[in-house]
């Protein structure tokens, strides 16, 4: 669910100890240095393009990449993710800049930096309260719908640069789409040619799976070709990136705290921007880190709260020197893994390389056509809203596709990510309530809402849960043997009512206290005795089962045969269709 996408990797690693961050990780410097260099070659054009898509000066994207790269190795949280500006936040940042600056990007950017600074502070505070895991339990269909909408937004916003009709950006997506005829009527042929070749080449290169075709990162190859075409076609500076030669005196923009605090009419707008960016930043980041963990060759697991804290500190520092928001990026992290990166020190080498490229290569950077960067961002946007995304959601279930489309369409119509997410969540809640009310033995809507938001833990072994707390266990063995469900000796039974994204945080907190250390083998039987299990909960339960098995325990899910799945997908949304009582499993 990353804004820049990940891909399935099969990388064999030697049977050695898992690399750690911090001082101990410096011994892997050869691997991290090489990977960091490769990431920088991909990250430079991406950072420039993301800044342009955000309506900010191009150099700000590089500044945020440098800050994130140099800060992350000291903050921990993950292992192979690479931090920096991400395309997923570009539409929100552009909208915030236009709102605060009343349509003037130059006036709005210093004010937006204040909102980014506050966002960092909020993230640090939230991490102290363990809110990092919230992103893991956000409805997957809503997150995917949000990301698909962001993909469309990026494509729409990049059309003027792509065709060479340079006009001031607008916040409204419907209005930007309505301007397409005007954009194509005022097309600049040479610019459109460069953009078209760049986009076409990206499409082709990412379809070629042969190792030789990936020796040079596609974004770097496309940018190099764009520079050559721009020189041959003699593009004027208006159609090229501009980075100031005197970076220290001309490149940094500081947050305008006085401009915000001195104008109370901006306070509500700043608050909405902070809420929007915090929500999108946190959700997308945690989802990206979780996706990257799945392809980490060393199978390490990131700490979502440390990740949230790292984002907060990085965003705070980035805003103070004029940089954009910083989150882990899927594309850069994937390049890091392919390049052999082992620890967060790869971020440091990436940041140092970006700093060198910015200082030593300003002249070359200023030869990059805006159309080429637009093509690069449009490809990233396409990856977020491609047909395969719709097919993946539809394969999980029709109700997931409904929530996905509602979230996406509302976001695009309103041109507001926060509104889209809110309506998507309400659609998800309505679907859950609908099926709970219609389920066998239903007691009406109030009871359905109570079941959705209450702790799903009914009973642990022979100890019943009371007011969210469970009593001391009775006759529950903590040491058992592996085996099938019917062969288990003294299984550790966990009875659950309806489990959905609405109450997963409560369940996760309880299960984290239940699971015994890995040095003590145990058999866990999770008994599903509720009315519904949504897709997000199914994924969580399967991940819990995998973690138990990896720790040497046995874990089985019992009672699934009494639920009707909405598709053939193993993680499909399920509704109970019988009145079978959980006592049958006691």
C-alpha angles and dihedrals in degrees: 000000000000123000090230099036135238132228135213111265132189107198121166117215130187119260097260135128116291111264114247132207125244126044091334090060095059090083087071091059095123092060095040094046094053092045092047091054091052092047091051091056089056095036098055098065091037092053092048092047094047091052090051091048089050092053091244129125108279093240091063091070091055092046091055091047090053093047093048093046094051096042104043098067089063096047104052124194099133137028115217104015117116118217130214141102114330130208091227092074096044096093092048092048092047092049091048092050093050091047097049093041094044089238095322111113094192092055094039100053099070088047091050089054088063090055090049089050091052089046090057091050092049091050092052091051093046091051089057089058094049095251092142092094092057091087091059091060098044110119105272093215090055092048092048091047090051092050092047089052089050089052091054091045092053092050093047093047092049097053095090093053090042094056097033099248101130108200132153111274120250128214097222115084094201089052091048090051090048088058093059093098090052091048093052093043089058095042119153104220098209092048092047090049092054092046093048094049091047094050093044092050091050091052091051097044094051090051093055109087097184113118092230091061091056098049089098111043108249095232090054093047092049093048090050091052090047091054090050094048091046090054094046093047092043098232115198120239090257089073096044135080115264122209116170116246092219098058098173095053101030107021103063125079117188125213114264101227092163090054090056101039091044093055113057089183088072096052097086091047091050090049092052091048091050091050093046096046093043092051096045094039094051097041096046094042096051090045091050093049090049090051092048091049088060091060097039104123090217094051094230121163123226125225108240094201093052088047091053091048091049090052091050095051092044093049091048093052094040093054092050091060096040100265132141128248116295126220136151111277124218099209095046092044091052090051088051092055093046089049091055100256112168109176142020089270085085084073090058094051089045091052094048091049091050089051091051092048091050094050099038101032105045092119093053093044089055089059093063111111117233087226091062092052089046089054091050092051092043089055090051088050091048091054089057097051103028122137090255089065091057090046092051092051093045090051089059093052146304092252089057090052090051093053090044094052094044091052092047098045096045091048091052096044094047093035085220122115093197093055091047092051092047093051090045090053091049090050090051091049092048091052092050093047091047093056095041092053091049095045122107113280094013116172097198139269099308091054090046092053091047091052092049095054103031125092106280092211106109102167141351114211105305095337117095123215117247123190092340093309127097127219127235111293120258125208093347115139117217094195120063143140133258117260146112120304093262093049098049118123117217096347119203101238123209115187117201134189121203111334120201139146087271095069104022094106090060091048093048091052091052096045091049087063094044103052110091122224117282092247089069114064117220142171116232123196113189107199116201107213101155134093104249139023115189128209095260090052092047090054091048093050092049090049089049089051091050092050092051091051092047088053090054098259130120118240129178133176112225130193100034090123089071092061129080113226118217092218142005091263113119090230097043123144110266135204124190113248101181137056092233109151122228090232087082088075097046 
